[in-house]
Amino acid sequence: HGKIPRLSSPWVGIQGDFNTHLKEVMPFLLPLNPSFKDLGLDGSLHGYFVLGGSWNDPKNWDLKVDGKSDTLFVKKLKLEDTQIQVRMGRRLLDIPYLHGRFYHGTLGANVSFDLSDKKTRFGGKVYANQVDLHALVQDLDVKQKDIAGTAMFQMKMNGVLESQETFKGDGSIDIQKGKLWQTDLFRDMGHLPFVTVEG
């Protein structure tokens, strides 16, 4: 349900339950930044939302979303039993909580996007535990699929969303009981200046 104070006013206030496919959300994300199309979002999402602001000025919306998904995809990578919180206000898009099952392990993340400039700056953290590498690589575009092991990793990153050359970060990955150096997937990772590889 919601309200429109005057028919001549673009301001709206809406709240309620939702059940949608993530591909249907893309038309709302693209006005915020066209680079969001590269996320490859897919799957379903349901929950509760509160939205206030001018319908024709999405960057200035006040938005609150608490959602759940049985299965969602980001760049073909699968998250299951996922919970997500989205907050938006004062031209800041914030995802303070994202957590779900990730290839027999768990994955969590938080990220924020500054929409106040033409170039969207972002910052965030991703962390995972007990990830089954054999299951993970089946969904990756790599030639070597016979990879085993359990991974734990964390990474912080920031930069300008439209320019990958601005991305900066640091992180670590720990792989146990795996064929770590028998694949090109991880062979050169230890040479990266912001990644520590153990295992």
C-alpha positions as CSV (number, residue, x, y, z in Angstrom):
1,H,0.0,0.0,0.0
2,G,1.1,3.6,-0.3
3,K,0.1,7.2,-0.9
4,I,0.5,10.0,-3.4
5,P,-0.1,13.4,-1.7
6,R,-1.1,15.2,-5.0
7,L,-1.5,14.0,-8.5
8,S,0.7,16.8,-9.7
9,S,3.5,15.8,-7.3
10,P,6.0,13.1,-8.3
11,W,6.5,12.1,-4.6
12,V,5.3,8.7,-3.6
13,G,5.4,6.6,-0.4
14,I,5.0,2.8,-0.8
15,Q,5.5,-0.1,1.5
16,G,4.5,-3.8,1.4
17,D,5.5,-7.3,0.6
18,F,7.2,-8.2,-2.6
19,N,8.1,-11.4,-4.6
20,T,10.1,-10.7,-7.7
21,H,12.7,-12.1,-10.1
22,L,16.0,-10.3,-9.9
23,K,16.0,-9.7,-13.7
24,E,12.9,-7.6,-13.3
25,V,14.8,-5.3,-10.8
26,M,17.4,-4.4,-13.4
27,P,15.3,-1.5,-14.9
28,F,15.4,0.2,-11.5
29,L,19.2,-0.4,-11.0
30,L,20.3,0.9,-14.4
31,P,19.3,4.6,-13.8
32,L,21.5,4.4,-10.7
33,N,24.5,3.2,-12.6
34,P,24.6,1.3,-16.0
35,S,27.5,-0.8,-14.7
36,F,25.1,-2.7,-12.5
37,K,24.1,-4.7,-15.6
38,D,27.5,-6.5,-15.3
39,L,26.5,-8.1,-12.0
40,G,24.6,-10.8,-13.9
41,L,21.8,-11.0,-11.3
42,D,19.4,-13.8,-11.5
43,G,17.1,-15.8,-9.3
44,S,14.1,-14.8,-7.1
45,L,13.8,-12.5,-4.1
46,H,10.9,-11.9,-1.6
47,G,10.5,-9.9,1.5
48,Y,9.3,-6.4,2.7
49,F,10.2,-2.9,1.5
50,V,9.5,0.7,2.3
51,L,10.1,3.3,-0.4
52,G,9.7,7.1,-0.3
53,G,10.7,9.8,-2.7
54,S,10.2,11.2,-6.2
55,W,9.4,8.4,-8.6
56,N,11.4,10.2,-11.3
57,D,14.5,10.7,-9.2
58,P,15.7,7.2,-8.1
59,K,19.1,8.4,-6.8
60,N,17.3,10.4,-4.1
61,W,15.0,7.6,-2.9
62,D,14.7,6.6,0.7
63,L,14.5,2.8,0.5
64,K,14.5,-0.1,2.9
65,V,14.5,-3.7,1.8
66,D,14.7,-6.9,3.9
67,G,14.7,-9.8,1.5
68,K,15.2,-13.6,1.3
69,S,16.0,-15.9,-1.6
70,D,16.0,-19.6,-2.0
71,T,18.5,-19.3,-4.9
72,L,20.1,-16.3,-6.4
73,F,23.0,-15.9,-8.8
74,V,25.7,-13.2,-9.2
75,K,27.8,-13.7,-12.3
76,K,26.6,-17.3,-12.5
77,L,27.8,-18.0,-8.9
78,K,25.1,-19.5,-6.8
79,L,24.0,-18.4,-3.3
80,E,21.3,-20.4,-1.5
81,D,19.1,-19.6,1.5
82,T,20.2,-16.0,1.3
83,Q,19.2,-13.1,3.4
84,I,19.9,-9.5,2.3
85,Q,19.3,-6.0,3.6
86,V,19.3,-3.0,1.4
87,R,19.3,0.6,2.6
88,M,19.3,3.7,0.5
89,G,19.2,7.4,1.4
90,R,21.1,10.7,0.6
91,R,22.4,9.2,-2.6
92,L,24.1,6.3,-0.8
93,L,23.1,2.7,-1.7
94,D,24.1,0.4,1.2
95,I,24.0,-3.4,1.5
96,P,25.0,-3.8,5.1
97,Y,24.1,-7.5,5.3
98,L,24.3,-10.3,2.8
99,H,24.6,-13.9,3.9
100,G,23.9,-17.3,2.4
101,R,25.1,-20.8,1.7
102,F,27.8,-20.9,-0.9
103,Y,29.0,-24.2,-2.4
104,H,28.6,-26.2,0.8
105,G,30.0,-23.4,2.8
106,T,28.9,-19.9,3.7
107,L,29.5,-16.4,2.3
108,G,28.8,-13.0,3.6
109,A,29.3,-9.5,2.3
110,N,28.6,-5.8,2.9
111,V,29.1,-3.1,0.3
112,S,28.1,0.5,-0.3
113,F,27.8,2.7,-3.4
114,D,28.1,6.5,-3.4
115,L,25.7,7.7,-6.1
116,S,26.3,11.4,-5.5
117,D,28.8,11.8,-8.4
118,K,28.8,10.7,-12.0
119,K,31.5,8.2,-11.1
120,T,30.2,5.7,-8.5
121,R,32.6,5.0,-5.8
122,F,32.2,1.8,-3.8
123,G,33.7,-0.1,-0.9
124,G,33.0,-3.4,0.7
125,K,34.1,-6.7,2.2
126,V,33.5,-10.3,1.2
127,Y,34.2,-13.3,3.4
128,A,33.6,-17.0,3.0
129,N,34.1,-20.2,5.0
130,Q,34.3,-23.9,4.2
131,V,33.7,-23.4,0.4
132,D,33.9,-26.6,-1.6
133,L,36.3,-25.8,-4.5
134,H,35.3,-28.7,-6.6
135,A,31.6,-27.6,-6.5
136,L,32.6,-24.0,-7.1
137,V,34.7,-24.5,-10.2
138,Q,31.9,-26.3,-12.0
139,D,30.2,-22.9,-12.3
140,L,33.4,-21.0,-13.3
141,D,34.7,-20.5,-16.8
142,V,37.9,-22.5,-16.3
143,K,39.3,-25.4,-18.2
144,Q,40.4,-27.4,-15.2
145,K,37.4,-28.9,-13.4
146,D,39.3,-31.6,-11.4
147,I,40.0,-29.3,-8.4
148,A,39.5,-30.3,-4.8
149,G,39.8,-28.6,-1.4
150,T,38.1,-26.4,1.1
151,A,38.6,-22.7,1.0
152,M,38.3,-19.9,3.5
153,F,38.8,-16.3,2.2
154,Q,38.2,-12.7,3.0
155,M,38.7,-9.6,0.8
156,K,38.2,-5.8,1.1
157,M,37.9,-3.7,-2.0
158,N,37.2,-0.2,-3.1
159,G,37.3,1.9,-6.2
160,V,35.2,3.5,-8.9
161,L,32.6,1.1,-10.2
162,E,33.0,2.1,-13.9
163,S,36.9,1.7,-13.9
164,Q,38.4,-1.6,-12.9
165,E,41.9,-0.1,-13.0
166,T,40.9,1.9,-9.9
167,F,40.0,-1.2,-7.8
168,K,42.2,-1.5,-4.7
169,G,42.0,-4.0,-1.9
170,D,43.6,-6.6,0.3
171,G,42.7,-10.1,1.3
172,S,43.7,-13.6,2.1
173,I,42.8,-17.2,1.1
174,D,43.4,-20.4,3.0
175,I,42.9,-23.7,1.1
176,Q,43.0,-27.0,3.0
177,K,43.2,-30.5,1.5
178,G,43.4,-29.2,-2.0
179,K,45.3,-29.4,-5.2
180,L,46.2,-25.8,-4.9
181,W,49.2,-25.6,-7.2
182,Q,48.0,-28.2,-9.7
183,T,45.7,-25.6,-11.4
184,D,46.2,-22.3,-13.1
185,L,43.2,-21.0,-11.1
186,F,45.4,-20.3,-8.0
187,R,49.0,-20.7,-9.3
188,D,49.6,-17.0,-9.7
189,M,47.5,-15.7,-6.9
190,G,50.4,-15.7,-4.5
191,H,52.1,-13.0,-6.6
192,L,49.3,-10.5,-6.2
193,P,50.3,-7.6,-3.9
194,F,47.1,-7.6,-1.9
195,V,46.4,-11.3,-1.6
196,T,48.0,-13.8,0.8
197,V,47.7,-17.5,-0.1
198,E,48.1,-20.2,2.5
199,G,47.6,-24.0,2.1
